[in-house]
Amino acid sequence: MKIRGLDTADPQFDDELSALLGHDSSTDREIVESVRAIVDDVRQRGDAALIEYTVKFDRRPVAGPSDLALSDERLRKALVSCESPVRDALETAADRIRRYHERQQQASWSYREDDGTVLGQRLTAMDRAGVYVPGGKAAYPSSVLMNVIPAKVAGVNEIVMVVPAPEGKLEPIVLAAAAIAGVDRVFTVGGAQAIAALAYGTETIPRVDKIVGPGNSYVAAAKVAVFGAVGIDMIAGPSEVLIVADGAAPPEWMAMDLFAQAEHDEQAQALLLSPDASYLQAVAASIERELPAMERASIIEAALSSRGALIKVRDIEEAIDLANRIAPEHLELALTDAEQWVPKIKHAGAIFVGPYAAEALGDYCAGPNHVLPTGRTARFSSPLGVYDFQKRSSLIMCPAPAASKLGRTAAILARAEGLTAHARSAEYRILPGR
């Protein structure tokens, strides 16, 4: 295959880049309408609707609500039967993810002013979180670890996981990951109906406070539909990687890093920036040479052909500026002096520093979360973390003399806004003669 080549010195570069980055993130109207109907139905009929959709879409018999739940014993058996190398890898990843997220913990705080007023902030965890785990085409135990462990560290009381079981099939490695991560309850439902059940609750599935986890376009549309009744993590688009390289890493490494992103799906984006034209040519040659041996070659080729590029830049400084403009989900700095460039990065979901820090390490076991902002949303949003499962409450305590003083200020401002009840409420706290 031939991956497109761009050059920032080309007068048409900006237009070409805009076209390359352009992606229609809107969901098909038919999908939105279909999802809305499913969500409303589950909200109104609960388990009955949930069972009907599970039978229809997962093509499996469901005798009753109890067939949707998995026992703790089922999770334990999956963990015990897991091959030792896989189990060890899951436990190693879980430990690293947990230790990283423990450092995100924040504490409540308060301070007392001279007049006795106490102001502060209380942090409290959500009562219950829902985790959606895709099923069917592939198994994603890493998704279980990345979504569940931060919630556990945050102190969420109960974590409910939903995972589809098409034709009754479940991936044991996903259940093993759920056991390791500490999932409290698991239900074998998927699609928009699972999102609706988590958002509104049914007779069997409890209502949660927030829903996290990846899914297809139906799941994404359902998360949009229920937002407000429940919190959601984000609406993620196709996965992305942008690599800034100076030739320090072998071209084969860069080709495989591009492949690793492109194999997610046909809409994934993989870009490589370098000031070295001969190095870009070497990477292109490696792509041609290595692609036929890849198991997901057709998906990789489709992604690289439609949304991939090798981009010639004037220098690393320009590459960093371009990276900030693109605000990628994953940014690899495959540079000899990578650390010196980190302070210049303003917009990226995750930054991989140095040629040995492959993005794939972050996907599985480095420690930081792999749930990241896509579609340039790294300009204003952050990776999933402990803070996504906690709320902040303001704390205000006023002794009488302080309330009396503040009451005068509040009343003046309230009357200026035409809110008389506000003013009188504040004035009631003014002490006589004060």
N, C-alpha and C positions, 0 to 999 in steps of 0.2 A: 504494500500500500504506500501511498505518498501522503505524508502529513504536510499540511500547509506551512509555508514559511512566510514570516512577516519581517519587516525592517522598519524601525522607528524613524529612519531617515527618509523613508518614502513619504511624499506629500499626501498620499491617500491613507496613511497608517491609521489616523484617528477614526476615519470612517470604517476601515476594515476591522479595527479592534471593537468598535461599537457593535458591528454586525456579529462578530464572533462572540461577544459577551451577551448579546441579546438572547433572552430566553423567555418564552411566554409562560409565566408562572400562574396564569389564571387557570382555573379548573373548568373543564367542559361543562356547559350549562346542563346537559343531560345528566352528567354525574352529580352535579349539585342538586338537581331536582330529585333524582333517585335517592340520594343520601338524605335529603330533607324528609322524604316520605318514610324512609326506614327509621330515622331518628324519632319522628313524631309517633310512629306506630309503636316502637319500643317504649317510648315515654308513656303512652296511653295504656298499652296492654301488657307491659312487663314481660314476665317469663314466657307467656304464650307466644308473643311475637318473636322473642329471642330464639326460642326453640324452632319456630317455623323457618326463620332465616338461616339458622345453623344447618337445618336439614337440607334446605334449598341450596345454599352456597357452598357448604362443606361436603355435601353429598354423603351424609352419614346419618344413621338412625339415632334418634334421641328419644328415649322412652319418657323421660321426665327431667325436671330441673336437676335432680341429683346426678344425672349423667354428665352434666356440664362441669362438675367440680372434681378436682384431683385431690387425693388424700396426701397428707404429709408422708405417709408410708411410700406412696408412689414416687415422690421426690427422692426420698432416701434410697430407694432401690435403684433409681437411675444413677445416683451418685456412686453407690457401691459397685454397680456394674460397669462404671466408666473405666476405660483402660487407664492404667497407672500414669503413663506419660501425659495423657490428656487431662486427667484429674489433677496431676501435679501442676500442669500449665495453668489450668483454671484457678487453682488455689494461689499460685504465685501471682497471677494477674490480679486476683481479688485483693490480695494483701497489699500490693503496690497501689492499687486504686484507692483502697481504704486509707492507707497512710497519707497519700497525697491529699485526699479530701478532708481528712482530719485537720489539716493545716488551714482549711478555709473556715473553720469554726470561729464565730465571733461571740462576744459576751454582751449581755445587757449592760447598760451604763446609766449613771445619773450623777447630777451634781447639785449642790445646795448653794443658793445665792445668799448674800448677806442678810436679806430680809426674811430668810427662812423658806423661800420658794424652792421647791425641788422639781427639777426638770430632767428628763431622761428618755431612754428608749428601752423597751423590753423586746427581746427576741423569743419567739415561741414557734415550735414546729407545727406543721399541719397535722391534723388528726389521722388522715388517711390519704394515701396516694395510689393512683392507678398506673400500671406500667403495661403498655402495649408492646407485644413482641411479635414480629412477623412470623408466619409459618407457611409451609407449602414448598416454594421454590428453593429455599435455602434455610439453613439453621444459623441463628445469630446468638450464640451464648455470650459473646462480647457485649451485645446490646443489653442483655439482662444485667450483667455486672455493672456496666456504665450508668444505667438508669436506676438500679435498685440501691447500690451502695451509697451514693450521696444522700439518698433519702434516709437510709438507716443512720448514717453519721449525723444527719440533721436532727434525728430524734423522732421521726414520723412514727406514730403509734402502730399503724397497720399498713402493709403494702399488699395491694391486690394486683395480681398479674393476669392478663388475658392473652391467650395464644390460640390461634385457629388450629384445628386438627382436621385438615382436608382428608376425606375418606377415612377418618378415624386415626390417621397417622400423626404421631408426635415424635419429635427428635429428642432422644434421651439426653443428649448433651445440653439441650436447652433446659431440661428439667434438673439436670445435675447443677447447672449454673444457678438456677433458682434456689436450690438447696444451699449452695455455698454462700450466695448473696444474702440469704435470710428472708426470702419471700414468705409472707404469712398465709396467703390464700391464692390458689390458681384455678382459673376457669378456662375451659377449652371453647372459647368463642372468639370470633375475629370480625374484621370488617367494620363497617359503620355501625352495625348492631352492637358490637362490643363497646365502642366508644359511647354510644347512647346509654347502654346499661351502666357504665361507669359514671357517666355524667348525672343521670337521673335516678339510678338505682332501680332494681326490680325486686321481686320477692326473694330471689336467691343471691343476686350480686349487689353488694352494698354500694351506696353512693360515695364517691370520693371527692376530695377537695381539689385535686390537680391530676391531670393526665399527661404522662410523658411517654416517649418511645416513638420509633419510626413506623411508617406504614406506606401503603400505596396511595393512589390519588383518592380513593374512596375514604380511606382513613383520614387523610389530610382534610378532605372536605367536611368530614364529620366533626373533626376537631374545631374547624371554623364555625360550624353550625352550633356547637354546644358551648363555645367560649362565652363566658359571662355567667353561665350557670355553674361553670367549673373553670379552673385555671388550666392552661395548657403550656407546654414547654416552648414550642415554636412551630411554624409551618416551614419545614425544611424543603429546599429545592434539590436539584441534582447535586451530587458531591463534586468537589473541586480541589485541585491542587495547582499551585503555581510554584515552580522551581527557579531559583536564581542560581546560576552556575558559572564558575570561572574556569572550569576544566580540571579542577582538583580531583574530581571523582571520575572513575572510568565511565565511558559513554554507555556501557551496558547497564550500569547502575541506574543512570538517568532514564534509559529506555524502560527498565523494569519499574521504576517509580511512577512513570507515566502510565504504564500498563496497569499497575496496582489501583490507580484511581479509575481508569477507563473501564475496568472490568466490572465495576459496580452496575452500570447500566448504560444504555446507548446515549443518554443525555448527559452523562458525566463529562466534566471538563478537565483537561490536563494541558498545562502550558509550561513551556521551558523558555527562560530568558537568559541570554548570554551575549557578551560582547565579542566572543570568539567565533567567527563564521565557520572556521574549519572544525571546531568542536561541535557545533550544531549539525554540520554535515555528518560527523562521526556518529552522533546520536541518531540521526535519521537512518543511517546505514544499520545501526544496531536494531532499530525498530523493524526494519525490513527483514533482518536476519532472524530475530527472535520471535516475531509474531506467529509464524506458522506452528510453533511448538506449544503455544498457549492453549489451555483447555477452553477458555472463553474467548478465543480469537475473534469470532464474529462480532461479539459485543464490543471488544476492544477496538476493532477496526472501525465499527460504526461510530463509536464515541470520538476517536481521534480524527476521523475523516470529517465529522460535522462540527465538533467543538474543540478540537485540539490544535495546537500550533507550536512551532519553534520560532522564537522571536529574537531577532538580532537587535541588540541595543548598543548605544554608543559606549557606555561604561557601566560599572556596577551602580554608581550613583543614580543614573537614569533608570536602571532596573528596579532599584528600591522605590523611586518615585512612582514608577508604573505599578509596582506591587501595592503601594498605598492607594493608588487610584482604583485598582481592581478589587481590593479588600477581599482576598480569597479566604475560603474556609481553612485550607491548609497551605502554609507557606514554608517551603524548604529553602534554607540558605546553604546550598552546597558549595561553600566558599572556604578557601584556606584560612581567611581571617574573619570567619563568620560572626564571631562575638562582637566585633567592633561595629557591626551594622545593626545589631539588635535595637539599640536606642533610637534608631531612625525609623523603625517600623511603628506605624500608628494604627493600621487597620489590618487585622488578621485574626482568624479564629484560633489557630494554634501555630506557633513558630517552631520549626525544627532547625536547630542550629548546628551547622557543620555537615560535611558529606556523609558521616556515619549515622546521623539521626534520620533514618528513613521514616516516612509518614506511616508506614505499616506498623512500626513499633508503637506509635500513638494510638492506632486503632485497637490494639489488643492489650498491651501490658506495661507501657511506660509509666502510667499513673494518672496523668491528666485526662479529663473526660473527652471522649470522642464525639459527643453530641455537640455540634458546633454550628455557628451561624453561616448560612450560605447566601448566595445571590446578593453579595455586597452588603448584607446586613451586619457584617462585622464592623461596619462604621459606627454602629450604635448598640450592638448587643454582644453577649458574651457566651462562653461555653456553659453547658449545664453544670450546676454545682450545688453544694450544700445550701447556698443562699436561695436557690429556687424552691426549696422545701420549707422555708421559714418565713414568718411574717414579722414585721416591725410595728410595735404599738408605741405611740408617744405617751410619755408619762408627765403629768402636770399635777402638782400638789401645792396649794397656796394656803398659808396661815392667814388669819383674818386681816392683820395689818397689810400684808402684801396684796391680798385680794382687794382691799379698799383702795390702794394706790392704783393697781392695774384696772380696777373697775372704772375709774375716771377716764383713763386713756381709751379703754374699750368703748365706753359710752359715747365719747366724742366721735370716734370713727364709725360706730354703728349709726348714729344720727346722721352723719355725713352721707352714709349709704342709704338712708331712708328706712332703716330697719329698727323701728321703735321698740319692739319686744326685746331685741338683742340689747338695746341700750338700757332698758329698764331692768332686765335680768342682771346686767353688770352692776347697775346702780344700787340694787338691793344689797349688794355686798359691801357698799361703802359705809364705813363706820361713822356714827354721828360725830360731828365736830372734826372730821378728818378732811 
